Amino acid sequence: MRQRRSDSGAPGHRIEYIYEDKDIVVVEKPEGLPVIAPEGSRAKTLYDIVTAHIQRVNPRGRAAVVHRLDRDTSGVMVFAKHAGAKKALMDNWNGLVKERGYTAVVEGSIIGKEGTFDTWLVENRAGQVYGTAPGTQGALRAITHWKVLSSNRRYSLLSLNLETGRKHQIRVQLSEAGYPIAGDPRYGARSDPLGRLCLHATILGLEHPFTHDLYSFESPPPEGFLRLTETRGEESAAGPHGPRRERPRH
């Protein structure tokens, strides 16, 4: 099955299925829906919804989590459909993932058109991630390439491409550069214009773990992101209609 289709999930959330075969299923995660439940919580999760979807065909099937998005981040996520697929993906995740693209709205009019964040990140016992000096015990290198798509005096719309996939990587690097993501008070945001974290996983380029076909699974940024960074009297860097939407391809 390779067609997009949507399905109802948890109350208030509708899940878009981007791609599915016998090994993997790719979905558009809504913001505000956790991937897995926090300890002690019985709230429905994306994992529960995708598992129920798989069990319509295979009553014994279960989804398997191979990577994460934060609860308040939306966009492209892939699940394995069986243990063999989970192992194949997790044993070589960094090698199989060819592209990780995000779109974010940040506070302020960012200086410059494009650049690269190359920092070292470490997590404290409270789960807070912050930048530190290279060589610090437990620190991991984080590399993110960014490009301005559009901006006005209050906000900038950025395209971000990750070379590494560290916890809270984009959120921390933008905050420490002086441009926190809108709706992210944990990392310094002073505004919440959309009632959500303004971060969306736009592209996941993936080599299939068994067929080795190359796929680019894509999800357009929310319309609210584009509206926040509209410019009057001039065309944004993304063009008059914003970033182009493409269907998954291989």
C-alpha positions in Angstrom: 0.0 0.0 0.0 1.5 3.3 -1.0 -1.3 5.8 -1.1 -1.9 8.5 1.5 -4.9 7.9 3.7 -6.2 9.3 6.9 -7.8 7.7 9.9 -9.3 8.8 13.2 -7.1 8.1 16.2 -7.2 9.6 19.7 -9.9 12.2 20.3 -9.0 15.4 18.6 -6.3 13.8 16.5 -6.5 12.5 12.9 -3.6 10.4 11.7 -2.4 10.6 8.1 -0.8 7.5 6.8 1.9 8.4 4.2 3.2 5.0 3.3 2.9 1.3 4.3 4.3 -2.0 3.3 4.8 -5.3 5.1 7.7 -4.0 7.1 7.2 -0.3 7.9 4.4 2.3 8.2 5.0 6.0 7.9 2.6 8.5 9.4 2.2 12.3 10.0 2.3 12.7 13.8 -0.1 15.4 15.1 1.3 17.9 17.6 0.2 17.3 21.2 0.1 13.5 20.8 2.9 11.6 22.6 4.6 8.8 20.8 4.6 6.6 23.9 2.9 7.2 27.3 4.9 8.7 30.1 5.3 6.4 33.1 2.0 6.0 35.0 -0.1 7.6 32.2 -3.0 5.8 30.5 -3.5 8.4 27.8 -3.7 7.1 24.2 -0.5 7.5 22.2 0.6 7.4 18.6 2.0 4.0 19.3 -1.4 2.7 20.4 -3.1 4.2 17.3 -0.6 2.7 14.8 -0.7 -0.7 16.6 -4.5 -0.7 16.3 -4.2 0.1 12.6 -1.7 -2.8 12.1 -4.0 -5.2 14.0 -6.9 -4.6 11.6 -5.0 -6.9 9.2 -2.8 -8.8 11.6 -4.5 -9.3 15.0 -1.1 -10.2 16.6 0.8 -7.4 15.1 2.3 -4.5 17.0 4.0 -1.3 16.1 7.6 -0.9 17.1 9.1 2.5 17.9 12.5 3.1 16.1 12.8 6.9 16.6 11.0 9.7 18.5 9.5 13.1 18.0 8.7 15.3 21.0 5.0 15.3 22.1 4.5 18.8 20.8 6.4 18.3 17.5 4.4 17.3 14.5 5.4 15.6 11.2 6.9 12.5 9.6 7.5 9.4 11.7 8.2 5.8 10.8 7.3 2.7 12.8 8.4 -0.9 12.2 5.7 -3.5 11.8 7.5 -6.5 13.3 10.6 -7.4 15.4 12.8 -8.1 12.4 12.1 -4.7 10.8 12.7 -3.0 14.2 16.1 -4.6 14.6 17.1 -3.9 11.0 16.2 -0.2 11.4 17.7 0.3 14.8 20.9 -1.6 14.1 21.7 0.9 11.3 19.5 3.9 11.8 22.1 6.6 11.1 23.2 4.7 7.9 19.6 4.2 6.6 18.4 7.8 7.3 19.6 9.9 4.4 17.9 13.1 5.2 16.2 14.7 8.3 14.4 17.9 7.5 12.4 20.2 9.8 10.6 23.5 9.5 10.4 25.9 12.5 9.1 29.3 13.4 11.5 31.2 15.6 11.2 34.4 17.5 12.9 37.4 15.9 14.2 38.3 12.5 17.2 36.0 12.2 20.4 37.6 10.9 21.7 36.0 7.7 20.1 33.8 5.1 21.7 30.4 6.0 24.3 28.8 8.2 25.3 25.8 10.3 25.1 25.2 14.1 28.0 22.9 15.2 27.8 22.5 19.0 28.2 20.0 21.7 25.1 19.1 23.8 24.7 17.4 27.2 21.6 16.5 29.2 21.3 17.1 33.0 19.4 14.9 35.4 16.3 16.9 35.0 16.2 16.1 31.3 17.2 19.6 30.2 19.7 19.8 27.3 22.2 22.6 27.0 25.4 23.5 25.0 28.8 22.8 26.5 32.5 22.7 25.7 33.8 20.0 23.3 35.1 17.1 25.3 32.8 17.5 28.3 31.9 14.2 29.8 28.7 12.8 28.2 28.5 15.6 25.6 27.5 14.7 22.0 28.3 16.7 18.9 25.2 18.2 17.1 25.2 19.6 13.6 22.2 21.4 12.0 22.1 23.4 8.8 19.6 26.2 8.6 18.1 28.4 5.9 15.6 31.3 6.1 12.5 30.7 4.1 10.7 33.9 5.1 10.7 36.4 7.9 9.2 39.6 9.3 9.9 41.7 12.4 8.5 39.2 14.8 9.2 35.8 13.4 11.3 33.8 11.0 10.4 30.6 9.2 13.4 28.3 8.9 14.2 25.1 7.0 16.6 22.9 9.1 18.5 19.8 8.0 20.1 17.6 10.6 23.4 15.8 10.3 22.9 14.4 13.8 19.8 13.5 15.8 20.4 14.5 19.4 17.6 15.0 21.9 16.2 18.6 21.6 18.9 19.4 19.2 17.1 22.0 17.1 15.4 23.6 20.2 18.6 24.0 22.1 20.7 25.3 19.3 18.2 27.9 18.2 17.6 29.0 21.7 21.3 29.4 22.4 21.7 31.4 19.2 19.1 33.9 20.5 16.2 32.7 18.4 14.0 30.3 20.4 11.3 28.4 18.7 7.9 30.0 19.2 5.8 28.2 21.7 8.8 26.7 23.5 9.0 28.2 27.0 11.2 25.4 28.1 14.0 26.8 26.0 13.3 30.5 26.3 10.4 31.4 24.1 8.4 34.4 25.2 5.4 33.9 22.8 3.0 31.1 22.0 1.2 32.4 18.8 -0.3 29.0 17.8 -0.8 27.3 21.1 1.9 24.7 20.2 5.6 24.2 19.7 6.3 25.6 16.2 8.4 22.7 15.0 7.5 20.2 12.3 9.3 17.2 10.8 9.0 17.9 7.1 11.2 15.3 5.4 12.6 11.9 6.3 14.8 10.4 3.6 15.1 6.7 4.3 16.7 3.6 2.7 14.4 0.7 3.1 16.1 -1.8 5.5 15.3 -4.8 3.3 14.7 -3.7 -0.3 17.2 -0.8 -0.1 14.9 1.4 -2.2 15.3 5.1 -1.3 12.3 7.0 -0.1 11.7 10.6 0.7 8.6 10.9 2.9 7.3 14.5 3.2 4.8 16.5 5.1 4.2 20.2 4.4 4.6 22.7 7.3 1.3 23.7 9.0 -0.4 26.7 7.4 -0.1 28.6 10.6 3.7 28.6 10.3 3.4 30.3 7.0 0.9 32.9 8.2 3.1 33.9 11.1 6.0 34.8 8.8 4.0 36.5 6.0 5.6 39.6 4.7 3.5 42.5 3.2 4.6 44.1 0.0 7.3 41.6 -0.6 7.4 37.9 -1.6 8.8 35.5 1.0 11.9 33.4 0.2 9.6 30.3 0.0 7.6 31.8 -2.9 4.0 33.1 -2.9 2.6 29.8 -1.9 5.2 28.6 0.6 7.4 25.4 0.3 6.3 23.0 -2.4 4.6 19.8 -1.3 5.7 16.5 -2.9 4.4 13.0 -2.4 6.8 10.3 -1.1 9.0 9.0 -3.9 11.7 6.4 -4.4 
